């Protein structure tokens, strides 16, 4: 896998990966940016959400569990000192799957976080999961 991150102006870059899709990355105004794209750390967090979300969809499909919503909300804590890495990330999975047993859906979440999600295994942060199934916190 490869990516190119090309400087545009001020603190703004355009990144393009093997998929061919481009993403604009920019710094906040206080750091000399123009707020024209997400910050690098936001992209890491979004990548984690996308990675685990895709895993869960695939696992639920294999379990033959029907769903109408799979949303991942991420809440991260960063260290106060440079490099200000993520230290803790809580992933709240809001899943609507009317006839799904809660234990099977939680198993999909656990498999993603502990086995399949390469983004989760690439970060040096404590991950925790919260499952909200059909509007009920499990």
C-alpha positions in Angstrom: 0.0 0.0 0.0 1.2 3.4 -0.9 0.1 7.0 -0.6 1.3 10.4 -1.8 0.9 13.5 0.3 1.6 16.6 -1.8 2.0 20.1 -0.4 -0.3 22.7 -1.9 0.2 25.9 0.0 0.5 27.2 3.6 -0.2 24.1 5.7 -2.5 22.3 3.2 -1.7 19.0 1.5 -3.6 16.7 -0.9 -3.2 13.0 -0.2 -3.9 10.2 -2.7 -3.8 6.5 -2.0 -3.8 3.4 -4.0 -7.6 3.7 -4.4 -7.2 6.9 -6.3 -9.3 9.0 -4.0 -8.0 12.3 -2.8 -8.2 13.9 0.6 -7.3 17.5 1.5 -5.5 17.7 4.8 -5.0 21.1 6.5 -3.9 22.6 9.8 -6.1 24.6 12.1 -6.1 28.3 11.8 -4.0 28.8 14.9 -1.2 26.6 13.3 -1.1 28.6 10.1 -3.7 26.5 8.2 -6.8 27.6 6.4 -9.2 24.9 7.8 -9.7 23.4 4.3 -9.6 19.8 5.3 -9.5 17.4 8.3 -6.4 17.3 10.5 -4.1 14.3 10.4 -5.3 13.0 13.8 -8.9 13.3 12.7 -8.1 11.1 9.7 -6.6 8.5 12.0 -9.8 8.5 14.1 -12.0 8.3 11.0 -9.9 5.5 9.6 -10.3 3.5 12.8 -14.1 4.0 12.6 -14.3 3.0 8.9 -12.0 0.0 9.5 -14.0 -1.5 12.4 -17.3 -0.5 10.7 -16.5 -2.5 7.6 -15.4 -5.4 9.7 -18.6 -5.5 11.6 -20.7 -5.3 8.4 -18.8 -8.3 7.0 -19.1 -10.3 10.2 -22.8 -9.6 10.6 -23.3 -10.6 6.9 -21.5 -13.9 7.6 -23.7 -14.4 10.7 -26.7 -13.8 8.5 -27.8 -10.9 10.7 -29.8 -8.2 9.0 -29.2 -4.6 10.0 -30.6 -1.2 9.0 -27.9 0.9 10.7 -24.3 0.5 11.7 -22.8 3.8 13.0 -19.5 4.2 14.8 -19.0 7.2 17.1 -15.5 7.7 18.3 -14.4 9.7 21.3 -10.6 10.1 21.8 -8.4 11.4 24.5 -5.0 12.7 23.6 -1.9 13.0 25.7 -1.3 16.6 26.9 2.4 16.6 25.8 3.9 16.1 22.4 3.5 14.0 20.4 -0.1 14.3 21.8 -0.9 10.7 20.7 -4.3 9.1 21.3 -4.2 7.4 24.7 -7.8 6.2 25.0 -10.5 5.8 22.3 -14.1 4.9 23.1 -16.0 3.5 20.1 -19.8 3.5 20.5 -21.4 1.2 18.0 -25.0 2.2 17.3 -26.5 -0.8 15.5 -30.1 -1.4 14.5 -30.7 -5.1 13.8 -34.2 -5.9 15.0 -34.0 -9.6 15.4 -30.3 -9.9 16.3 -29.2 -11.5 19.6 -27.1 -9.0 21.5 -24.4 -11.5 22.2 -23.9 -12.2 18.5 -23.7 -8.5 17.7 -21.3 -7.9 20.5 -19.2 -10.8 19.2 -18.9 -9.0 15.9 -17.7 -5.9 17.7 -15.2 -7.9 19.7 -13.9 -9.8 16.7 -13.3 -6.5 14.8 -11.4 -4.8 17.7 -9.4 -7.8 18.8 -8.7 -9.7 15.6 -9.6 -8.0 12.3 -9.3 -4.2 12.4 -5.8 -3.4 11.2 -6.2 0.2 12.2 -7.0 -0.7 15.8 -3.9 -2.8 15.9 -1.8 0.0 14.4 -2.6 2.5 17.1 -1.0 2.7 20.6 -4.2 3.6 22.5 -6.5 1.8 24.9 -9.7 1.0 23.0 -13.1 0.4 24.6 -16.4 -0.5 23.1 -20.0 0.5 23.9 -22.8 -1.3 22.0 -26.1 0.5 21.5 -28.4 -2.2 19.9 -31.8 -1.0 18.7 -31.6 2.0 20.9 -30.6 0.1 24.1 -27.2 0.4 25.6 -25.8 -3.1 26.2 
